[in-house]
Amino acid sequence: MKINVEVECTPEEARRLMGLPDFSPVHEKYITALTDSMDGHIKPEMLESMMRSWAPMGEAGMNFWRQLFDGSAKPKG
C-alpha cells in the first residue's frame, strides 16, 4: 500500500509545524553584516570570525566547507 499526502503551506508554517526554531533575527544580522562588509564597513576577517562561531563544529566545519569549495573550483582534467 502506498499513501501520498500533500500539504500546502508556507516555509514559515512548515517550520512552526515541525517545531523548528526561528532563525530570522540571526539571518537578518548575517545579511546586514555581509552587506556592511561589501560596503567596506566591516573587515572580511571579522565576518570570517563570526561565521566560524556560527558554523557547526567550529573550525572543523569551516575547514570542511573550505575544502569542498576549493575542490569544486579546481579545473578537472
C-alpha positions in Angstrom: 0.0 0.0 0.0 1.2 3.4 -0.9 -0.2 6.6 0.6 0.7 10.1 -0.6 0.0 13.1 1.5 0.3 16.6 0.1 0.5 19.6 2.5 0.3 23.1 1.1 1.9 25.6 3.5 4.5 28.4 3.5 8.0 27.7 4.8 7.2 29.6 7.9 4.1 27.4 8.6 6.1 24.3 8.0 8.9 25.4 10.4 6.3 26.1 13.1 4.5 22.8 12.4 7.7 20.8 12.9 8.8 22.9 16.0 12.0 24.2 14.4 13.5 27.4 15.9 13.0 30.7 14.2 16.4 32.0 13.0 15.0 35.0 11.2 16.8 37.5 13.5 20.1 35.7 13.1 19.6 35.6 9.3 18.9 39.4 9.3 22.0 40.1 11.3 24.1 37.9 9.0 22.7 39.6 5.9 23.3 43.1 7.4 26.9 42.1 8.3 27.5 40.7 4.9 26.2 43.8 3.1 28.2 46.1 5.5 31.3 44.0 4.7 30.7 44.5 1.0 30.3 48.3 1.6 33.6 48.3 3.5 32.2 48.9 6.9 33.3 45.5 8.3 36.6 43.9 7.7 36.4 40.4 6.0 38.3 38.9 8.9 35.5 40.0 11.3 32.9 38.3 9.0 35.0 35.1 8.9 35.3 35.1 12.7 31.6 35.5 13.0 31.0 32.6 10.6 33.4 30.4 12.5 31.5 30.8 15.7 28.2 30.0 13.9 29.4 27.1 11.9 28.7 23.6 13.2 31.8 22.0 14.8 33.6 25.4 14.7 36.9 25.2 12.9 36.4 21.6 11.6 33.2 22.6 10.0 34.8 25.7 8.3 37.7 23.5 7.0 35.2 21.0 5.6 33.3 23.7 3.6 36.6 25.4 2.5 37.9 22.1 1.2 34.6 21.4 -0.5 34.5 24.8 -2.3 38.3 24.6 -3.1 37.8 21.2 -4.7 34.8 22.3 -6.8 36.7 25.4 -8.0 39.7 23.4 -9.4 39.6 22.6 -13.1 39.0 18.9 -13.9 41.2 17.1 -16.3 
